[in-house]
Amino acid sequence: MARFQRSTVPRLLYTLYSTKASPSSSPSPTASLLLGNFEVRHFSAGSAARAKDDKEPWWKESMERLRNIGISAHIDSGKTTLTERVLYYTGRIHEIHEVRGKDGVGAKMDSMDLEREKGITIQSAATYCTWKDYQINIIDTPGHVDFTIEVERALRVLDGAILVLCSVGGVQSQSITVDRQMRRYEVPRLAFINKLDRMGADPWKVLNQARSKLRHHAAAVQVPIGLEENFRGLVDLVQQKAYYFHGSSGEKVVTEEVPADMEAIVAEKRRELIEMVSEVDDKLAEAFLNDEPISPAELEEAVRRATIARKFVPVFMGSAFKNKGVQPLLDGVLSYLPCPVEVSNYALDQTKNEEKVMLPGTPDGPLVALAFKLEEGRFGQLTYLRVYEGVVRKGDFIVNINTGKKIKVPRLVRMHSNEMEDIQEAHAGQIVAVFGVDCASGDTFTNGSVKYTMTSMNVPEPVMSLAVQPVSKDAGGQFSKALNRFQREDPTFRVGLDAESGQTIISGMGELHLDIYVERIRREYKVDATVGKPRVNFRETITQRAEFDYLHKKQSGGQGQYGRVCGYVEPLTPGSPVKFEFENMIVGQAIPSNFIPAIEKGFREAANSGSLIGHPVENIRIVITDGASHAVDSSELAFKLASIYAFRQCYSAARPVILEPIMLVELKVPTEFQGTVAGDINKRKGVIVGNDQDGDDSIITANVPLNNMFGYSTALRSMTQGKGEFTMEYKEHLPVSQDVQMQLVNNYKADKAAE
């Protein structure tokens, strides 16, 4: 190549030049070909590099200037007040409205009341604001920590979070729960100690609590100048500068040198910060051990690396109510929380049995986006999308993997203040909203080239039902609107109608889950609903084979009814993919083949309610071996009735049993209450399968029948002084003990007789 370059090029160029000079002679093909070839070879590397340089900034810069964060906290730590200030300083709202409780200590209301007062939608999934040319999406983190799918989705969308702690209350129970969830979903976080202006404020006490109770590897990156009513400003330990907040709403940040009387404490706390970070960051540790002076830039980079790796939690301070410390916190979000490319997101490949796939999160790949929140807007349903990979453009066709439907994106908007800004396209890492797309939340959209979903498609079956009905007759419309919306939002929430009593039945993943929805109907839709007694979704099944031979004959003038079916029922083998199997093993034409579907339909209908307690019968295989028909009197109805009666006839001979849902319960309780809690689980006929220690807590895993878990959240709170918490998920249906079965059957018979 080199030789070719040196010797041939001048000659080629000369040939080409001379041939060009005389218009009559055309350039020799070899000359131009060689030159072309050489050109391609010689320039391709450079142009590719140049193209790559051009390409990189196209998305790299905008991705690096993007943050998706959530603000979560214990109730009354000032989350609402903080969000308010953030929106004010970033220019999203133009005046600050206080959220004053009776005692004037800031947020006593939740964001929904704030919303009504302000008319801005913080409740909307993502509030978009700009700070120093960076775009920050503040995502609404659900306050209720019921382990529904919704909470998981909100945390999936976050790349980082701010955990707000109260400088007086310290680390409270909800802070622990929220933090545990963030750990589960691997969300990097900053801590913000709020309310330094209150009596009894002690940020260092709170920092030690965060280390001991939350097991945070944490250190302060700021030191307050004065506390309580003397709280005037903050010293930044990384930059070694003092910040004061002037102006009517603290909007003017004045930077000064560190006050002389604070130099000693600042030096000590900075050394502590460097020590803590160097424990988890090798690069800083090297400089620290060699006693080299550490520049602000080096320290900032090290804190960022350690925070994104979730090995360190930087602690900020301030008082949102007194407008101090919010701007440095926003700077901290930019400096220390990750941009979308620095977080690893996984998708599940539906073609390979939900195998985990790592998404690089660049706009160059195929489109993958998750609908994580739905909102009823003025113009119909507004769907919030978090784009994980690829680009979505207005007018594109996208495929909903969950339903398989192909839809066109009619309008793409970015939520900005309370108006919407139309945009033409959105790339990976951004959060946008689309109109007119009919979907449920949790659905994944792609461009059709890959079959990825962001959340598992396997929605667990509901395990508990409640009958609900609105108190006043006029509220029916709002009531059904609420139920429809919740069903769309949460795939584990189902609504049905009880055919016998005509009541609306809601089903879900547990008592707390359904309570929350009843509460939301009351709060968001202003509909009071009466709630019936909770019902557990029992099932019935058979334990041995039983024969049937039934003749259905009815003669009453005109065409009669005639149908005979013979065969047997038997339990399906454990682990079979279907719950009901029907097989036709008739040899010859004892029953004409056009009646076979009617027979199967009859058996399916009969299996909908077993004769023990009227619940559906599962895991049965029905085989039909023989039968008889009549040339005139046989009809589909006759055979359907014959099969229903045949099923009832042989059912009791097949030794039926009742199956009840068994829940996998995981409890986290302080060790001193372990004995009481374990005793209570045994009393509820639970089987303890595991017991681990995690610091001061005991983690108990047990399998407990759902029927014995009613009112458990209240019982657990009173047993553990409100410090215990539990999660419950459906595991399997198992046969009940003989005495419980007798009791359930007798109750069912008594109810029937009463009717």
N, C-alpha and C positions, 0 to 999 in steps of 0.2 A: 504493500500500500504506500509506504513511505517512498519507495523507489519510483513508483508510478507517479506519485505527486511531483517528485523533484524533476524527473526527466520529461514526462509527457505533457504536463500541463502547459508550459509556455508554448510548446509546439502546437498543441491542440488549439489554444487560444489564438495563436498566430494564424492557423489554418482557417479557423472560424472567422477571424477578423478579415483576412484577405478575401475569403469567399464572399463575405458580406459586402466588401467594398465593390466587387464587380457584380452588378445586379444580374447579369446574364447567367453566370455560373452559380449553380446551387451548391450549398455546403455538402460535403461528402457525408453519406449517412453514418459511416463509422465515426467520423469526427464528432458529429453532434451526439451520436449515441454514447460514445465514450465520455464526452463532456457531461452529458446528462447523467450518466451513471456516476461519474466522479462527483458531480454536484450533489447528487442525492446522498452519496456516501459521506461526502465531506461535511455537508451541512446538517444531515439528519440528526446527529447527536446534539449539535448546538441548538437547532430549532426545537428539538423535543424538549431540551432543558428549558429553553425560553418559553415554549408553550406551557411547560409544567409550571414555570414561575408565574406565567400569566394565569394559569388555571388555579394554582394554590390560593392566591389572595382572594379569588372570586368567592370562595366560601370560607376559606380558613379564617380570614379576618372577621367576617360577620359571625362565624361560629364562636370565635374567642371572645367576642363582645356580647355574648348572650349568657344570661343566668336564669335558671328556672328554680325558684326557691319557695319554700313554705315557711310560715311562721307558726310554730305550735307552742302550747304552753298549758300550764295548770290554769284552771278557772280563776279569774281575777288576779292574773299576774300582769295584766296590762297589754295583752296581745292586741286588743282592738285599738287602744290608744296609740300603740306603736305603729300599727298599720296606717292609722290616720295620719301620723306625722310623716311617715315614709311617703305617702301619697302627696302630702302637702309640699314637702321639700323637693320632690321630683316634678312638681308642677301639675300633678294630676287633678288636685282640687285647689281652690283658690283661697279658702279660709278654713280655719280649724274650728270644728264644733266640739265642745267637750262632751264626754260621755260621763255625766256626773251621777254617781249613786247618791244615796241618802247621806253617806258620810264624806262625800266629796273626794273619794280616793281613786277616781278614774273609773275604769270599765266595770260597771256592774251589769251591763247589758251584753247580750251576745251580738254578733255582727248583723243578725237579721233585724234587730230593733234599730241598730245604727243605720242600717240600710234604709229603713222606712223614714228615718229622720232625715237622712242625707240625700236619698235618691241616687246614691251611687251603688253599683253592684259589686260589693266585695264578695258577696256570696257567689257571684258568678265565678266560674272555675278559675279564670286567670285574669288578673288585673295587670295591665302592661304599663310599665313606666320607664323613663330614661334617666340615667344618672351618669354624668361625665361620658357621654357618647356610648354608654353600655346600655343594652336593653335588658330590663329585669322583669321577668314574669313572676308575679306573686300568686302562688296557687293556694286556693282555699284548702286548708287541711281540715278534715272533718273533726268536729269536737267530740262527738260521741265515739267512745272506743268500744263499739260492739264489733266483734270481729266479722264484719260483713265484707262482702267482696268490694264494696265501695271504698272502704278505708284503704284496702290494698291498692286499688287502682290509683287513688290520689297519691299514695306514696311512690307508686311506680313512675309517676309523671315527674316527680321532683328530682332534681340533680343534687340539691343541697338544702339545708334547712337552718333556721334560727330557732334555738330553744330558749324561750324567755323564762327567766327565773325571777322570783320576787326577792328583793334583798332582805326583807323581813321574814317572810314565810319560808324562804329557802326551798329546798327540794321537797315538793309535796307528792302525794301518791300519784296524782295524774301525770306529773312530770316523769315519774318512773315508768309509767305505762307507755306514754308517748315515746320516751327514749328507747324503750325496749322494742317498740315497733320499728323505729328508725334503724335500730341495729339489725333487726330481722331483714329489712329491705336494703341494708347497706347504704344508708344515706349519710354522706359527710355533713358535719354540722358545726355551727358556731354557737356559743352560749352568750346570752345577753342578760346581765343582771340589772333589772329595772328598779325603779322606785328608790333611788339612792337619796331622795329628798325626804323620805319618811322617817318618823321617829324610830329608833332602834335598827336603822339600816346597818348591816354588817356584811359587806361583800366578801370578806375573807372567810367568814364562817360558811357562806353559801358555796364558795369555791371548794372548801374542804369537804362539804357535804356532797358536792358533785363528784369529788374524787372517791369518797367512801361509798355513797349510796348508788351512784350511777356508774361507778367504776370507770369514770372518765380519766383519761390521761390528759389533764387540763392544766393550763396556767393562764394568768391574766396577761393581756397584751396592753392593758391600760391601768393607770392608777388614778383614783378620784382625787380632785383637789378639794378637800373639805368634805364633810358628810352631813346628812340631815339638812337643817335649814342653812348650814354654811356651805352646801355643795355648790361650787362655782364653775368647775370645769374638769378637764381630764388631761392626764399626761400620757402621750403615746410612747410606749416602751420601745417600739421598733424604731420609730423615727427620732425619738428623744426630743419631742416638741410638746409644748403645752397648748391646749385648745380651750378657748373661752367662747361662749355663745351669746351674742348680743342681738339686739333688735327685739321688736315686740313678740315675735314667735321664734326667737332663737335662730333666725335664718342667716345671720352674719356670723361666720366662724372666724375668730381672730386667732392667729397662730403666734405664740410667743416662745421665749426660752423657758426652760424648766425653772420654777421658783427656787431660789437658793436654799430655802429651808426644807425643800423636798428632795434635794439631790441624793442624800444618803439612801432614802427608801426607794427612790427610782433605780439607783444602781443595784440595790439588793434584789428588787423584783425583776430587773432586766436579767440579772445573772440567773435567777431562778427560772425565768422563761427559757433562756438559752440552754440551761441544764436539762430542763424537761424535754425540749425539742431535740437536743443532741442525743438523748437516750433512744430516740426512734429514727433519727436521720444521720446516716453515716458521714455525709459530707460536712455537716455542721459540727459533728462530734470531733472530726479531725482538727478543724480550726480551733475548737474549744480546748482540746487536750494540748495543742501546741501553744496555748495561751496567745493566739494571734488576736488582734482587735477585730471584732466582727462588725462589718458595715451594715447599715440598715437594709440595703438591698439584699445582702446575703441572708440576713435573718428572715426577711420577708419571704424569700424564695423557699427557705427551709420550712417555715411555718406552712406555706402553701403545699409543699410536697407532703408533709406529714398529715395535714388536714385531709387532703384528697385521698391519701392512702388509709384514712380513717384510723390513724394511730394517735391523733392528737386533736384536742378541742380547744381552740383559742377562746378566751373569755373576754367579752366587751362589757362596758359598764355605762350607766347613764340613767336619766329619768325622762321617760317619754312625756310624762305629764308636764314637766317643767321645761320641755323642749331642749334637753341637753343630751348630747351623745348620740343622736340619731344619725347625723351625717357621717361621723367616723365609722359607725356600724355599716352604713351603706358602702363606704370605701372598703371595709373589711369583707363585705360580700363579694366585691369585685376582686379584691386581692387574694382571698383565701378559698372561696368556694369554686367548685369545678365548672368548666363550660361543658356543653353537651358531649364533646368529643372525648373528654377525659373520664367519662363514666362508662362502665361496661353494661350494656343492656343485652338481655337474652330474649330470643323469640323461640317459639316451639314450632318445629316443622311438622305439619299435619300429615305429610306424605310418609314420614318416617316414624310414625307412632309417637308424636310429640317429643321428638328428640330436641335437646337444647341447641340453639344455634346462636353464636355470638354475632351481634350486629355491630359493624364498624362505626355506624352512625354518621356516615358521610353522605352528602347529597348525590354522589356519583352512583350509588347502588340502586337496586329496585326499590320502589316506594313501599314503605311499611309505616302505617299510622294507626294510632289507637284512639277510639272514641271514648273519652274518659268521663264525660259529664254531659247531660242533656239539660236543656233549659227551655221552658215554654216562653218563647218571645212573642212580640206583637205580631211577627210575620210567620208564626208557626214554629216548628221545632228547630232550635239552634243546637248544633252538635259541636262540642269542643274536641278538636283533634290535637294530639301531640304527635308530630312527625318524627319518627325514629330514624328513618333512612330514606334517601331519595328526595324527589321534588314532587309536589302536587300543584297542578296548574288549574286555573279556572277553565271549565269546558272539557277537562280530561275525563276519560272513562276510568272509574276505579271499581275494584271488585270487593264486595263484602265477603270475607272468607267464611264468616259464621253462617251466613244464609246462602252464599253462592250467587247472590244477585250482582248484576253489573249496573252501575249507576253513573250518571254524569254529574260532575260538580257544577251546580248552577251558579253559586255565588260564594266567594271566598272572602272572609273579612277578618280583620284583626281588631280585637276589642280595645278601644282606646277611649279612656274616660267613659262617659256613658253613651258615647256615640260609637258607631262602627266605621272602620276605615276599610274601604274595599281594596283588596290587593289582587294582583294577577297570579302570583305564585308564592309558595312557601317551601322552604327547604328543611332538611333534617335539623332537629333541635328546636324548631319553632313551635309555638302553640297558636293555632288559628281556630276559627269557627266556620262551619259551613251551614248554609240554609238548605232547607228542602231535601235533606237526605234522611230517609226513613230508616232508622236503625235503633238498636238498643245500646246502652252504654256497655263498654267492654268488648264491642265488636272491633275487629281488626280489618283495615282496608289495605289492599296492595294493588299494584298495577296489573295483576293477573299472572305475572311471570313466576311468582313464588307462592307457596301455600303456607305462609307463616301466620301464627296468631301470637299476640303478646300475652294473652292470659289463657289458661287451660280451657279447652272447650268442654271438658267434663264438668258439667254443673251438678253438684250433689243434689240428690232428691230431698225435698222438704221432709222434715220429721215431725212437724207439729202443726196443728191447725187450731184456729179460733173462729167462732162465729161472730161476725160484727154486723151491726146495722146502725144507720144514723138515727139519732133521737127524734129529730123533727122530719116530717115528710118532705118539706120543701128542699132539704139539703141534698136530696138524691143526686142531682146533677154534679155538684161539687165533689160529692163522695166518690162517684164512679170516676170522675176526672182524676182524683187523687190516686185511686187504686191503679188506674191505667198507667199513670206516670211512674208510680213506684215499681210496677211490673217491668216497665221498659228499663228503668234505671238499675234494677237489681234482679239478675236472673234467678236468684235463689228464692225470690218472693213470688208466690203464685196466688191467683185468685180463682175461686170456683164457685159453683152454685150447688147447694145440697138439694138434690132432686126431691127428697121426701119432705123436708121442712121448708124449702124455698128460701133458706137463709144464705147470705153471702159468707163463704168460708175463705179465710186467708191462711195460707200455709207458709212456713218458713223454717229457719234453721234453729229455732229455739225460742224460749220464752222472751228473753231480752230483745231478740231480733223483732218479734211481732209487737212487743210493747212499744218499741221505738217508732214503728210505723203508725201505730194507733195514736201515739203522741204527736207525730208529725202531721197526721190528718187534722188533729185538733189545732195545732199551732199554725200550720201553713195554709190550711184551707178553711179554718174556722168552723169545722164540723164536729160536733160532739157525737161520739159513737158509743153505743153500749156494746160491751164485749162479753161473749158467752164463756162457758167453762172451756179451758184448753182441752183439745183432744189429741191423743197420740195416734199416729198412723200405724196401727197394728196390721199384720198380714196373717193369712192362714195358709197352711200347707198340709200335705198328707205324708204319712210315713211308711205306708205299705201298699202293695198292689191290691186292687179290688176289681171284681168283674161286674159288668152291668148287662142286662138284657131287658129292654123295656119296649112294650108295645103300646102305642098311643092310638086309640080307636074311638071315633065319635060318630054316631049316626043320628042325624036329627032332621030327616026329610031333606031331599035334594042331595047335593054333593056332600059327602061326609069327610072325615079326616082319618087318614090311616098312615102309620109309619112305625117301623120297628127298627131299633138299633141294638147291636150286640158288640161287646168289646171289653176293654179294661182301662183303668186309669192307674198310673204308677208315678212315684216321685222321679223327677229329673235327677241326673247325676250331679253332684255338687260341682259348682264352678262352671255350669253351662251358661253360654252367653244369653240364652232366651229364658223368659220366665214361664212361657206357655208353649207347648208343642202339640200339634195335632197331626196324626198320621192315618192315612187310609190304607188298610191292608186287606180290603175286600178282594177276593178273587172272583172274577166273573161279574155278572150284572145283577147281583141280589138287590142293590139299590142303584137306580140309574145315576150316572155320574153328574147330571145337572143338579141333583139334590145334595151333593157332598158339601158345597160351600154353605148351604143353609144349616147343615148339621154342625159344621165348624163354628158358624156364627152362634148357634144355640149354646154350644159348650162354652164359648168365650163369654157369652152373656151370663151364663150360670156361674162362671168362675169369678164374676165381678163381685159377688157377695156370697161368702161361705155361710154355712148354716150354724156355725158356732157363735160368732158375734157379728156377722154381717159385713166383715171386711174382705177385701179381695184375696183370692186364693192364688198363690204363686208356686213356681217350681213343679208344675204338673205336666205329665205327658199323657195325652189321650189317644188311644189306638182303637180304631173301629175295625172289627173283623168280619162282621156279618150283619144281616138285616133282612127286611122284607118290605116290599112295596105293593101297592094295589094299582091296577091299571087306571082306575077312575078316581079313587078317593085320595091317592097320595098327592101331597102338594108341598111346597117349600115350608109353609107355615106348620104343616103336620110334622115334618121331620125336625123343624126347629124346636117345637114344643116337646117332641119325643126326646130330643137330646137334653133339653133342660131338665125334664123329669128323670131321665136316666142318670144324670149327674147327681141330682139330689138323692136318688135311690142308693147309689153306691158310695156316696161321700162318707157316711158315718162308718161304713165297713173299712174304709181306708185309713182308720185311726188318725183323724185330723188333729193338728196341734196349732196353737196360736204362736206367732212370731212377734217379738217386740223389738223396737229399735234400740240398739245398744250404742251408747255414746262414748267416744274416747275423750275423757275429761283430763285436762292438764291444769293442775293447781300450782300457784306459786304463793307460798305463805311463809311468814317469818318462822324460823325453827321452833320458837317457844310454843307455837300453836299446832305443831305437827301432830301430836298425839290426839288432840281433840278432833282435828279435821279427819285424820285417818279413821278414828272411831266412828265418826258420822258417816263416812263413806261405806263402812261395813254395815252400818245400820240401814243404809239405802240399798243394800244387796249389791254393792259394787265390789269389783275385784281389783285390788291394787297390783299393777304390773311393774311399777318402777318407782324408785325414790332416790333422787339425787340432791346433792348440796350445791348451791350456787352462792358463794359468799355467805351472807346471813340468812339466806332463804332456802327453804326446802322445796324441791320441785317434785310433786307427786303425780304420777300418771295412773289412771284407773279406768276400767271399763264399767260404766254404770248404766242400768236401764233408764231410758228417758222418762218413763212413767214415774220414777222415784226422784226426778230432779226438779220438780216444780218448786218454785220459790227458793231455789238454791242460792241465788245471788244474795238475797236478804239474809239467809241463814249463815252464809259464809262471812258476810260483813260483820254480823253480830258475834260470830265465833272468833274473829281475828281483829277486832277493833277497827274494821274498815281497811286493814292492810293487805288482806288476801285478795287474789283475783283468780279467775279461772277462764279457760277457753274450752269450748265443747264442740266437737265435730262428729258427724255421723260416722259410725264404723261399719255396722252390719245389723241384719235382723237375726235374732236367735230365739229358739223356743223358750217359752216361759215355763216356770216350774208348775207342777200339777195343781198346787193349792191356788196359785194366782189364776190359772186357767179356769178352775171351778168358779172362782169368784167372778171373773169377767163374764163367763157364760151365764151365771145366775143373774148378774146385773142386767145383761142384755135381755134375758127372758122377762125380767121384771119390767124393764122399760117397754118392751113389746106389749106386755099384758096391759100396762097402764094406758097405752095408746088405744 
